[in-house]
Amino acid sequence: MRSHAVTVYTDLAALPGSYEKLFGQAGAQSLYHTLPWYRNFVQSGIVPEEKLRIFAVDAAGSPRTPRAVLAMYWDEASAGLLGFKTLSSVSNYYTALFGPVVEPNMPDLQESLDALADAIAHDAFRWDVVNLRPLSLDEATFPAMVAALRKSGLLVQTYFCFGNWYLPVNNQSFNEYLKTRSSRISKTAKRQRRILETGTRFRYELFTAPGELERGIADYNIVYGSSWKVPEPYPNFIGALMRTCAEQGWLRLGIAYLDGVPAAAQIWMVVDGTASIYKMAYDERFAKDSIGTVLSGLLMEHVIEVDKVKVVDYLSGDDAYKRDWMSHRRERWGILAFNLRTPRGAIAAARHVGARAVKRTVGIFGRLRRAKT
């Protein structure tokens, strides 16, 4: 008798209410494991809702206990004549962290992920390739997911996604924190802020609640449109994310104004002791005023002194300016799994890991099947 059962849903709304507690527990570790995050991601049109395949794992018993959720979608664009039928994680460049939604420190993690991987490997859709990204290399779910996919008969390859810079606050005050940074950052954040605040040109607003948020979103869009950044490919996503975060009490939207004009904007999100720096932009006309650095300092001071966060996370990328503000680095990795039971899965595996490795793996699986028989 199986200890865990897997049900596949094609709509987030179809998930039983009992799973909300699991999302809440996982969300204490990261915003990216929360139900509001996934709802906004899907509702913004990034993933076609009809292509969702949500694998939900329950532990056996009466009633069953939710143990894991893996939100995936069917990548239709990859299914052309020469393409591969790919099952992809519900994630993209907006996503700084992905993974199975699980209870922290759960005792049956491996058993739950084994059931999950087995359900994917034997899904009626017969996937050629499974792609999960970006996952934390430091969490137990990464090696457990790799092991589970291999047990299910898939050939697994892991790959680097990006570096992630972060800051353990360690109960420092904001002034103590600044002393640990380079003189360029600490002096600019202090001196230029003092210069701006003593005049009449500068004004700063922090938007956290739904009340005045629409004005903040409008000003954020003005800054973004005046910056060097390319237009958002999904224009509804960022505004909807800010509204979602404001409703949950997570939003810290900082806008700096110069001469009455929105000059710099940053979106930070505070969830369970972690402040995530999500988006930032400034009007290049005000670059000489170091307006971006001043705004970063104002928000850093707020999350340290007011929110009392334990960690500040700069999310994705090894940009030099992130190293200036943060102190530690970790990595996010992806997992590719190839289904050697399908011809295209075997071809995809051969392209990525080489024909010899595929042949060797097929031989191992064949011997294991014969041994079981």
KEPAMI-363499 format. One record per residue (C-alpha): x, y, z; residue in three letters. Coordinates in steps of 0.1 Angstrom, whole numbers, plus 2048, in hexadecimal, padded with zeros to 3 digits. Layout:
<pts>
XYZALA;...
</pts>
This chain:
<pts>
800800800MET;80D8227F7ARG;81483A813SER;80E8597FDHIS;7F48607E2ALA;7F787A7C6VAL;7DB88E7B6THR;7DF8A3797VAL;7CB8C4794TYR;7C98DB777THR;7BE8FA78AASP;7CB90A7AALEU;7A79107B5ALA;7A18EB7B3ALA;7BA8E47CFLEU;7A78D97EFPRO;7A68F380BGLY;7BC8DC820SER;7DA8E680BTYR;7D890A816GLU;7E9901837LYS;8068F1824LEU;80A91080FPHE;80A92582FGLY;82591083FGLN;83B910820ALA;83593581BGLY;84593C83CALA;86693282AGLN;86094580ASER;84795C7F9LEU;84C9467DATYR;83B9287ECHIS;81B93B7F5THR;7F99377E5LEU;7F595C7DEPRO;81695B7C9TRP;80A93E7B4TYR;7E794D7AFARG;7F696E7A2ASN;80F95C78CPHE;7F394877BVAL;7D996477AGLN;7F297C769SER;7F296674BGLY;81595A74EILE;80B93574FVAL;7EB92B73BPRO;7D491F756GLU;7C7902740GLU;7EB8F573ELYS;7F18F1764LEU;7F98D0773ARG;7FB8D2799ILE;8078B37AAPHE;7FA8B07CEALA;8078967E6VAL;7F3889804ASP;7FF87281FALA;7E8853823ALA;7CF85483FGLY;7AC860846SER;7AB87D83FPRO;7C987F829ARG;7E4898832THR;7F28B0818PRO;8178AB815ARG;8238BC7F5ALA;8188D07D7VAL;82C8D57B7LEU;81D8EF79FALA;8278E777BMET;81A8EF759TYR;81A8DF736TRP;8318F371FASP;81C8F06FFGLU;8369046EBALA;84F8E86EFSER;8398CD6E0ALA;83F8D46BBGLY;84A8B96A3LEU;86E8BA6AELEU;8678C76D1GLY;8658B66F3PHE;8468B2708LYS;8518C6726THR;8438C9749LEU;8508EA758SER;84F8FA77ASER;83691777EVAL;85393077ESER;866948768ASN;87C96776BTYR;864975785TYR;86B95779BTHR;8899587B2ALA;8819377C3LEU;86D9187BAPHE;8698F57C8GLY;8508DD7D6PRO;8398EE7EFVAL;83F8D980FVAL;83D8DD834GLU;85F8E8842PRO;8738CC852ASN;8598B2849MET;86388F854PRO;85687D835ASP;86589481BLEU;876879806GLN;857863806GLU;8418807FBSER;85988A7DFLEU;85D8667D4ASP;8378647CFALA;8378857BDLEU;85387B7A5ALA;84385A79EASP;82286B795ALA;83588277DILE;84986576DALA;829851768HIS;81286D75FASP;7F9866743ALA;80988372FPHE;82A87072CARG;84188E730TRP;86388E71DASP;8738A7733VAL;86C8B5756VAL;87C8D775FASN;87C8E5782LEU;88C907789ARG;89991A79DPRO;89D9057BDLEU;8B290B7DCSER;8D18F67DCLEU;8D38F9802ASP;8B08EB80AGLU;8A98C6810ALA;88F8C67F4THR;8AA8C97D9PHE;8BD8A87DFPRO;89C8977E8ALA;88C8A17C8MET;8AA8967B3VAL;8AA8747C5ALA;8848717C0ALA;88687879BLEU;8A285F796ARG;88F8447AALYS;872849792SER;88783F775GLY;88F862767LEU;8B286D75DLEU;8BB88C771VAL;8D28A976AGLN;8D68C7781THR;8E18EA775TYR;8EA90C783PHE;8D0928781CYS;8DE946793PHE;8EF9537B2GLY;8DA9617CFASN;8E997C7E5TRP;8DA981808TYR;8E199182ALEU;8DB98184CPRO;8D39A0861VAL;8DF990882ASN;8CD9AA897ASN;8E29C7889GLN;8D49EA889SER;8D39FC868PHE;8F2A11871ASN;9059F287CGLU;8FC9E185BTYR;9099FF847LEU;92A9FD858LYS;92F9DA849THR;92A9E7826ARG;9439F880FSER;94AA1C815SER;93BA247F3ARG;919A167FDILE;919A22821SER;924A45819LYS;90DA497FBTHR;8EFA3B80EALA;8F5A5382BLYS;904A7381BARG;8EFA757FCGLN;8CFA6D810ARG;8D8A89828ARG;8DEAA180BILE;8BDA987FBLEU;8A9A9981BGLU;8B6ABC825THR;8A8ACB805GLY;885ACE7F7THR;88AAB97D8ARG;887A977E9PHE;869A837F5ARG;866A5F7FFTYR;846A49802GLU;842A2580DLEU;823A13802PHE;81A9F4815THR;7F39F1816ALA;7D89F17FBPRO;7CBA14804GLY;7E3A2A7F0GLU;7F2A0E7DCLEU;7E4A187BAGLU;7F6A397BBARG;816A267C5GLY;812A0E7A8ILE;80DA2B790ALA;82CA3C79CASP;840A1B79ATYR;835A18776ASN;841A3B76FILE;863A3377DVAL;866A1276BTYR;85CA2274AGLY;877A3C74ESER;892A23758SER;8AAA0E742TRP;8949EF747LYS;8829DD72BVAL;85B9DD72DPRO;84C9C1742GLU;8429A372BPRO;82499E742TYR;8189C174APRO;7FD9B6763ASN;8149A1779PHE;8279BB78DILE;8099D0796GLY;7F59B17A0ALA;8129A57B4LEU;8149C67C7MET;7EF9C57CEARG;7F19A17DATHR;80F9A97F1CYS;7FD9C87FFALA;7DF9B3808GLU;7F599A81AGLN;8099B582CGLY;8299AC819TRP;82E9CA803LEU;8499E5808ARG;8479FB7E9LEU;85FA187ECGLY;85DA367D5ILE;876A537D5ALA;86BA747C6TYR;882A907B9LEU;873AB27AFASP;850AA27B2GLY;859A87799VAL;85AA617A1PRO;880A5C79EALA;886A397ADALA;871A1B7B7ALA;8779FA7C8GLN;8619DD7D1ILE;86B9CA7F0TRP;8569AE800MET;8579A4825VAL;84C98182DVAL;85297084EASP;873981857GLY;881983834THR;8829A381FALA;88599B7FASER;8919B67E2ILE;87B9AF7C4TYR;87C9CC7ABLYS;88F9ED7A9MET;892A0978FALA;89BA2D78DTYR;897A49774ASP;8B9A4D763GLU;8B5A73764ARG;8BBA7178APHE;8D9A59789ALA;8F1A75795LYS;8DCA787B5ASP;8E3A547BESER;8BDA517C2ILE;8BDA2B7C0GLY;8D7A277DBTHR;8C5A3F7F2VAL;8A4A2C7EDLEU;8B5A0B7F4SER;8C3A19814GLY;8A0A2681FLEU;890A04819LEU;8AC9F1829MET;8A9A07848GLU;884A00849HIS;8859DA847VAL;8A19D9861ILE;8949F287AGLU;86E9F0875VAL;8679CD867ASP;8849BD87BLYS;88B9A485FVAL;8A5989864LYS;8AF986840VAL;8B199E822VAL;8B098B800ASP;8BC99A7DFTYR;8AC97C7CDLEU;8BC9747ABSER;8DC97E79BGLY;9019847A2ASP;9019A9799ASP;91D9BD7AAALA;9059D57BBTYR;8F49B87CDLYS;9159AE7DCARG;9199D27E9ASP;8FA9CF7FETRP;8FA9AA808MET;91399481ASER;90B970810HIS;90695C7F0ARG;8F493C7E8ARG;8E892C7C8GLU;8C89227B7ARG;8C99047A0TRP;8B28F2788GLY;8A98CD783ILE;8A48BE760LEU;89589B75FALA;89388673FPHE;87A86B739ASN;88D84F729LEU;86D83C723ARG;864854706THR;8788576E6PRO;87A87D6E9ARG;88387B70DGLY;8A1865704ALA;8AB87D6E8ILE;8A989B700ALA;8BE888719ALA;8D887F6FFALA;8DB8A36F5ARG;8E08AF719HIS;8F5893729VAL;90287F70CGLY;8F785E6FCALA;90F849711ARG;900855731ALA;8DD84E724VAL;8E682B719LYS;8F782473BARG;8D883174ETHR;8C081D738VAL;8D57FE740GLY;8D3805765ILE;8AE809764PHE;8AA7E9750GLY;8BD7D5769ARG;8A97E4786LEU;8887DB775ARG;8947B876FARG;89F7B5793ALA;87D7C079FLYS;86C7A7788THR;
</pts>
